[in-house]
Amino acid sequence: MIELKIPRYMRDTIPILEFRNKILWVVGHKRSGYYPVSEKTKKMICFEIKEV
């Protein structure tokens, strides 16, 4: 989150999607390159984040 220049006061409020100890998505900011989606992708899971 430091690299993304997210202010310290916001860091506890941003969801992070993690799989097998690797960060996949800092919600609303950046996706990881560990599991990219391409034309060859056969399976994927879609997530939708809603503020309540």
KABEL-V151799 format. One line per field, one symbol per residue. burial: I if it has 9 or more other ideal C-beta (glycine too) atoms within 8 Angstrom, else O. Layout:
burial: ???
This chain:
burial: OOOOOIOOOOIOOIOOIOOOOOOIIIIOOOOIOOOOOOOOOOOOOOOOOOOO
